[in-house]
């Protein structure tokens, strides 16, 4: 009951945005750093909400193409990462330990930059409660409400205005933040109506679609619990660039006893400062732009090898999710259902493999590691040019969606309908070279492009050990 009451409170208060607690004038270096903070914090990056101009351009492009092909959307199918959350117990604990170390060593503040750092450290109070660890933050509720509202406005104006289990399906994982995200999205999608929405959740150990990474013994053995699978990530921790990060971190904090663990804890604290509170001038003052880019790459090294192209099994096990998404679209096409919306709420560990399966990062899987820029020895300036960036693929509230369109037949006098799909990543269009970069790719062609994953991949066979 407490969880339901808390979520209701969040829904009702989410319309009040959090405020930026920043100072007045900024230097050029600060502006550069602040740009990095908003866009390059790996999977803890804030959601890149489309601007109003972006929305209008996308809608005009969609409308023009749909009109030309005599199409209209009849079904939307999305998998959505939970919104911005509070830190987990692990992060809360390590942030508190590092803060205690910083505060215990009083800083003299010999220059303005260090004096500012010293001031906030002495007054900072840990805002994170253990009983809300990992829960959706109010800003995360706002994100999901807004996404639900935009998807409804953009594609579902003619869909049912109230929840109907025959027309809408909601799923989430066993983690509370995904259920909270689903409720917030439904609130926005159904135009701020508080109404009962049935949500499906698979039992722990049985979720092969949204938590496939938890239920594949072969993945667990070869990648998740195998330190050699993420060796590049481990080696980067000992790299010259990371040693430079630590030296700069100690200098900014005026504390030579700080360790690599403190650096990583402070980076986590900075990421949550930005995403949860929109605060840029406390923990984030302990980093400059290059340090932030380096830490972003450090985390991406882990994600690349553990959840993406670094190991084939790491992303291939997302096949059951893609199979289920195409199943529900095919049932709508074949008249076996009247489903208008199928929405699934999960995690970065769900989004990244699915994005990699679809190859929406346009990473060349056949390139060498050097060409792919994913080595611990990769210079920072080269690492910045990589195509795989978790911050762009799986920020908080990341989403991958298919919009199914029903279109006129191939000839003017044809009575047979045809079907096309628009693919979206974080609400932006994604096209496929195999479909000639067509905005609305024919459904049959999409099935051909991803035939291996939709029709041939056997999850249980591949995961057996």
C-alpha positions in Angstrom: 0.0 0.0 0.0 2.9 2.4 0.8 4.3 1.9 -2.7 1.0 2.7 -4.3 0.5 5.8 -2.2 4.0 7.0 -2.9 3.5 6.6 -6.6 0.2 8.4 -6.5 1.9 11.3 -4.7 4.6 11.4 -7.4 2.0 11.4 -10.2 0.2 14.3 -8.6 3.3 16.3 -7.9 5.2 15.5 -11.1 3.9 18.6 -12.9 6.3 20.7 -10.7 9.7 20.5 -12.3 12.9 20.5 -10.3 15.0 23.7 -10.3 18.5 24.1 -11.4 20.6 25.1 -8.4 23.4 26.9 -10.1 25.3 30.1 -9.8 25.1 33.1 -12.2 27.9 33.7 -14.6 29.7 30.8 -16.2 33.2 30.6 -17.8 33.6 28.9 -21.2 35.2 25.9 -19.5 32.1 25.6 -17.3 29.8 25.8 -20.3 31.7 23.1 -22.1 31.6 20.9 -19.0 27.9 21.5 -18.4 27.2 20.4 -22.0 29.0 17.2 -21.3 27.1 16.7 -18.1 23.8 16.8 -19.9 24.8 14.5 -22.8 27.7 12.2 -21.9 27.0 10.4 -18.6 26.7 6.9 -20.0 23.5 5.2 -18.9 22.9 7.8 -16.2 22.4 10.5 -18.8 19.3 12.7 -18.7 16.6 11.8 -21.3 17.0 13.9 -24.5 13.5 15.3 -24.7 12.7 16.4 -28.2 12.5 20.2 -28.7 9.3 21.6 -30.0 10.9 22.3 -33.3 12.1 18.6 -33.4 8.6 17.4 -32.7 7.1 19.5 -35.4 9.7 18.5 -38.0 9.2 14.8 -37.2 5.4 15.0 -37.3 5.5 16.9 -40.7 7.9 14.3 -42.1 5.7 11.4 -40.9 2.5 13.0 -42.1 3.9 13.7 -45.6 5.2 10.2 -46.1 2.1 8.6 -44.6 -0.1 10.7 -46.8 1.9 9.9 -50.0 1.5 6.1 -49.2 -2.1 6.5 -47.9 -1.1 5.1 -44.5 -2.4 5.6 -41.0 -1.0 4.3 -37.7 -3.0 1.4 -36.2 -0.6 0.1 -33.6 2.3 1.3 -31.5 4.8 -1.1 -29.9 7.4 0.2 -27.5 10.0 -1.0 -25.0 10.9 1.7 -22.5 13.6 2.0 -19.9 12.5 3.2 -16.5 12.8 6.9 -16.0 15.4 8.8 -13.8 15.7 6.9 -10.6 17.3 7.4 -7.2 20.7 5.7 -6.6 20.7 2.1 -5.3 21.9 1.2 -1.8 25.4 0.4 -3.2 25.7 3.9 -4.7 24.2 5.6 -1.6 26.7 3.9 0.6 29.8 4.6 -1.5 28.8 8.3 -2.0 28.4 8.7 1.7 31.8 7.1 2.4 33.5 9.4 -0.1 31.7 12.5 1.3 32.8 11.6 4.8 36.4 11.4 3.6 36.1 14.7 1.8 34.5 16.5 4.8 36.9 15.0 7.3 39.9 16.6 5.6 39.1 20.3 5.9 40.0 22.3 2.8 41.6 25.7 3.0 40.2 27.1 -0.2 43.2 29.0 -1.5 41.5 29.9 -4.7 37.9 30.6 -5.7 37.4 27.2 -7.5 38.5 25.2 -4.5 36.8 27.5 -2.0 33.5 26.8 -3.8 34.1 23.1 -3.6 35.0 23.3 0.1 31.8 25.3 0.9 29.3 22.7 -0.5 31.2 19.8 1.0 30.9 21.1 4.5 27.1 21.8 4.1 26.1 18.8 1.9 23.5 16.4 3.3 22.8 13.1 1.7 19.4 13.4 0.1 18.9 9.7 -0.6 16.8 7.5 1.6 17.5 3.8 1.9 13.8 3.0 1.7 13.6 4.7 -1.7 16.8 3.3 -3.1 16.4 2.5 -6.8 12.9 4.0 -7.0 11.7 6.3 -9.7 12.5 9.9 -8.8 9.9 12.7 -9.3 11.7 13.9 -12.4 11.5 10.3 -13.7 7.7 10.4 -13.3 7.6 13.6 -15.2 9.7 12.1 -18.0 7.4 9.1 -18.4 4.2 11.1 -18.2 5.5 13.4 -21.0 6.6 10.5 -23.2 3.2 8.8 -22.9 1.5 12.1 -23.8 3.8 12.7 -26.8 3.3 9.2 -28.2 -0.5 9.5 -27.8 -0.5 12.9 -29.5 1.8 11.8 -32.3 0.4 8.4 -33.2 -2.7 7.6 -31.2 -5.2 10.4 -31.6 -7.7 7.9 -32.8 -6.9 5.1 -30.3 -9.1 4.3 -27.4 -9.2 7.1 -24.8 -9.5 4.7 -21.9 -7.7 1.5 -20.9 -9.1 -1.6 -22.4 -7.2 -4.9 -22.0 -8.2 -5.9 -25.5 -6.6 -2.8 -27.0 -3.7 -2.0 -24.7 -1.1 -4.2 -23.1 1.3 -3.1 -20.4 4.2 -5.2 -19.1 7.0 -4.4 -16.6 9.7 -6.4 -14.8 9.7 -7.3 -11.1 11.7 -4.1 -10.2 9.5 -1.4 -8.6 10.9 1.4 -10.8 9.6 -0.3 -13.9 6.1 -0.6 -12.5 6.3 3.0 -11.4 7.4 4.0 -14.9 4.6 2.1 -16.5 2.0 3.8 -14.3 3.4 7.2 -15.0 3.4 6.5 -18.8 -0.2 5.3 -18.6 -1.1 8.5 -16.8 0.3 10.5 -19.7 -0.9 8.3 -22.5 -4.5 8.3 -21.2 -4.5 12.0 -20.8 -3.9 12.4 -17.1 -6.8 10.1 -16.2 -6.4 8.1 -13.0 -7.8 4.8 -14.0 -7.0 1.1 -13.3 -4.5 -0.3 -15.8 -3.8 -4.0 -15.7 -0.1 -4.7 -15.9 1.6 -8.0 -16.6 4.8 -9.0 -14.8 6.7 -12.3 -15.2 7.9 -14.0 -12.1 11.6 -13.8 -11.2 13.5 -16.4 -13.2 10.8 -16.6 -15.9 11.2 -13.3 -17.7 12.9 -14.2 -21.0 11.7 -11.1 -22.8 12.5 -8.1 -20.6 15.2 -9.6 -18.2 16.7 -12.2 -20.6 20.1 -11.3 -19.2 19.0 -12.8 -15.9 17.7 -16.0 -17.4 20.4 -17.2 -19.7 23.0 -19.6 -18.0 25.4 -19.4 -21.0 25.5 -15.6 -20.8 25.9 -15.8 -17.0 28.8 -18.2 -17.4 30.6 -16.6 -20.4 30.0 -12.9 -19.9 28.2 -11.7 -16.7 30.4 -13.6 -14.2 33.5 -13.9 -16.4 36.0 -11.1 -15.7 37.8 -11.6 -18.9 34.7 -10.6 -20.9 35.1 -7.0 -19.7 38.9 -7.0 -19.6 39.2 -3.7 -21.6 37.0 -2.0 -18.9 39.2 -3.3 -16.1 42.4 -2.3 -17.9 41.1 1.2 -18.5 40.9 1.6 -14.7 44.7 1.3 -14.6 45.3 3.4 -17.7 47.3 6.6 -18.0 44.1 8.5 -18.7 42.5 7.3 -15.5 45.6 8.0 -13.5 45.4 11.6 -14.9 41.8 11.7 -13.8 42.7 10.7 -10.3 45.4 13.3 -10.0 43.1 16.1 -11.2 40.3 14.8 -8.9 42.7 14.9 -5.9 43.8 18.4 -6.8 40.3 19.8 -7.2 39.3 18.2 -3.9 42.6 19.2 -2.2 42.8 15.7 -0.8 45.8 13.5 -1.8 44.3 10.4 0.0 41.4 10.0 -2.4 41.4 6.7 -4.3 40.0 5.4 -7.5 37.0 4.1 -5.6 36.4 7.7 -4.4 36.7 9.0 -8.0 34.1 6.5 -9.2 31.7 7.3 -6.2 32.0 11.0 -6.9 31.2 10.4 -10.6 28.1 8.5 -9.6 27.1 11.3 -7.2 27.7 13.9 -10.0 25.5 11.9 -12.4 22.6 11.7 -9.9 23.1 15.4 -9.1 22.5 16.2 -12.7 19.7 13.7 -13.5 17.7 13.8 -10.3 18.2 17.4 -9.1 19.7 19.3 -12.1 22.5 20.5 -9.8 25.8 21.1 -11.6 27.8 22.9 -9.0 28.4 20.4 -6.2 29.8 16.9 -6.9 30.3 17.8 -10.6 32.7 20.6 -9.5 35.2 17.8 -8.9 35.4 17.1 -12.7 36.4 18.9 -15.8 35.1 18.1 -19.3 37.9 15.7 -20.3 37.5 13.8 -17.0 33.8 13.4 -17.7 34.4 12.2 -21.2 36.9 9.7 -19.9 34.5 8.4 -17.2 31.8 8.1 -19.8 34.1 6.0 -22.0 35.1 4.0 -19.0 31.5 2.9 -18.3 30.8 2.4 -22.0 33.7 -0.1 -22.2 31.8 -2.2 -19.7 28.4 -1.8 -21.5 29.9 -2.5 -24.9 31.4 -5.8 -23.9 28.7 -6.9 -21.4 25.5 -5.7 -23.2 26.4 -5.0 -26.8 28.5 -5.7 -29.8 31.6 -6.7 -27.8 30.3 -10.3 -27.5 27.6 -11.7 -29.8 25.7 -13.5 -27.1 25.4 -10.3 -25.1 23.0 -8.8 -27.6 21.7 -11.9 -29.4 19.8 -12.9 -26.2 17.5 -10.0 -26.8 15.9 -12.0 -29.7 12.9 -13.2 -27.6 11.9 -9.5 -27.0 12.1 -8.7 -30.7 10.2 -11.9 -31.5 7.4 -10.8 -29.1 7.2 -7.3 -30.6 6.8 -8.7 -34.1 4.4 -11.3 -32.9 2.0 -8.7 -31.5 2.3 -6.6 -34.7 1.7 -9.7 -36.9 -1.4 -10.7 -34.9 -2.8 -7.2 -35.5 -2.1 -7.5 -39.2 -3.7 -10.9 -39.4 -6.8 -9.7 -37.6 -6.1 -12.0 -34.6 -6.2 -8.9 -32.2 -7.3 -5.3 -32.1 -4.3 -4.3 -30.0 -3.5 -0.6 -30.5 -0.7 -0.3 -28.0 1.8 -2.7 -26.5 4.1 -1.1 -23.9 7.0 -2.8 -22.0 9.0 -1.2 -19.2 12.4 -2.5 -18.4 16.1 -1.5 -18.0 19.3 -0.3 -19.7 20.3 -3.9 -19.8 17.2 -4.5 -22.0 17.5 -1.5 -24.3 21.2 -1.8 -25.1 21.1 -5.4 -26.4 17.9 -4.7 -28.4 19.5 -1.6 -29.9 22.5 -3.6 -30.8 20.4 -6.4 -32.3 18.7 -3.8 -34.5 22.1 -2.2 -35.1 20.7 1.3 -34.5 24.1 2.5 -33.4 25.3 1.8 -36.9 28.4 0.0 -35.4 30.2 -2.1 -38.0 30.3 -5.5 -36.3 33.0 -6.6 -38.8 35.4 -3.8 -37.9 38.5 -4.6 -35.9 38.6 -3.5 -32.3 40.9 -0.7 -33.3 38.5 0.6 -35.9 35.7 0.2 -33.4 37.6 2.4 -31.0 36.8 0.1 -28.1 40.2 -0.6 -26.4 41.5 0.5 -23.0 44.4 2.0 -24.9 42.3 4.2 -27.2 43.3 7.8 -26.8 40.5 10.0 -25.4 40.1 12.2 -28.5 39.6 9.1 -30.6 37.2 7.6 -28.0 35.0 10.7 -28.3 34.4 9.8 -32.0 33.0 6.3 -31.3 29.5 5.5 -32.7 28.5 3.3 -29.8 27.5 5.7 -26.9 25.3 4.4 -24.1 24.4 8.0 -23.4 22.6 8.2 -26.8 21.3 4.6 -26.8 20.1 4.0 -23.3 19.8 7.2 -21.2 17.1 7.2 -18.5 13.7 6.7 -20.1 15.3 5.4 -23.3 12.8 3.8 -25.7 12.7 1.8 -28.9 9.4 1.6 -30.7 7.7 0.3 -33.8 4.7 2.1 -35.2 2.6 -0.1 -37.5 0.9 1.6 -40.4 -2.0 0.3 -42.5 -1.7 1.5 -46.0 -3.5 1.3 -49.4 -2.7 -1.5 -51.7 0.1 -1.5 -54.2 -2.2 -0.6 -57.1 -5.0 2.0 -57.2 -7.7 -0.6 -57.6 -6.3 -3.0 -55.1 -8.5 -3.8 -52.1 -5.7 -5.6 -50.2 -4.1 -3.5 -47.5 -0.3 -3.3 -47.1 1.6 -2.7 -43.9 4.6 -0.6 -43.0 6.7 0.1 -39.9 8.3 3.2 -38.6 11.2 2.6 -36.2 12.0 5.0 -33.4 14.9 5.4 -30.9 14.2 7.9 -28.1 11.3 9.2 -30.2 13.6 9.9 -33.2 13.3 8.1 -36.6 15.7 5.3 -37.3 16.0 3.9 -40.9 17.8 0.8 -42.2 20.1 0.7 -45.2 18.6 -2.8 -46.0 15.3 -1.0 -46.5 16.8 1.8 -48.6 16.5 4.2 -45.6 12.7 4.3 -46.1 11.0 6.0 -43.2 8.1 3.6 -43.5 9.6 0.2 -44.2 7.3 -2.5 -45.5 6.5 -5.0 -42.8 7.5 -8.0 -44.8 10.8 -6.5 -45.6 11.5 -5.7 -42.0 10.8 -9.4 -41.2 13.3 -10.4 -43.9 16.0 -8.0 -42.5 15.7 -9.4 -39.0 14.6 -12.9 -40.0 17.5 -14.6 -38.1 16.3 -13.0 -34.8 12.5 -13.2 -35.4 12.2 -16.7 -36.9 15.4 -18.7 -36.4 17.0 -17.8 -33.0 16.3 -20.3 -30.3 16.9 -18.6 -26.9 16.8 -21.8 -24.8 19.2 -23.6 -27.1 21.7 -20.8 -27.2 21.5 -20.3 -23.4 21.8 -23.9 -22.4 25.0 -25.0 -20.7 
